[in-house]
Amino acid sequence: MKKITLIVIALALFTACKSTAPTATSSTSDTYKVTTDLVNTASNNLGAKYKYAGTTKAGFDCSGLVYNTFQTKSISLPRSSYEQSKIGTIISIKKAQKGDLIFFKTNNSSKINHVGLITEVTAEEIKFIHSSTSKGVIISSTKQNYYKNSFAQINRVIN
């Protein structure tokens, strides 16, 4: 009887500790739904003004937009673009997909200081939504010289 009780307790402990990492998904269709939801959520903020340290529709900075967007899917990200660049897996630009994060070193910065959420990938360009200091929440392209010249990396957070 003691053996059975110990086995039951051990099983209860192992199942109670199972991981529920919010960034892991179990299938391609789950990944597609999550990334589509993220892009739609971010897109609902198009036109919102830029606000330093902003994380609401009243105003966003770039990392605040990404932070807030991922929070809607219960995915916790760090608050700064530099810290966000350490999350997930760095992938080549050729493997970029909708829902990946794209990072930049703008204004001759030596470290990452800008982030966007990829909305579309074609052979010619990557489009991404972000909060620009001059225009607020907009969609931009890696075809634009400013972003082409300051591109740093792409991270996959949703697998």
Buried (B, 14 or more C-beta within 10 A) or exposed (E): EEEEEEEEEEEEEEEEEEEEEBBEBEEEEEBBEBBEBBBEBBBEBEEBEBBEEBBEBEBBBBBBBBBBBBEEBEBEBBBBBBBBBEBBEEBEEEEBBBBBBBBBBBEEEEEBBBBBBBBBBEEEBBBBBBBBEEEBBBBBBBEEEEBEEBBBBBBBBBE
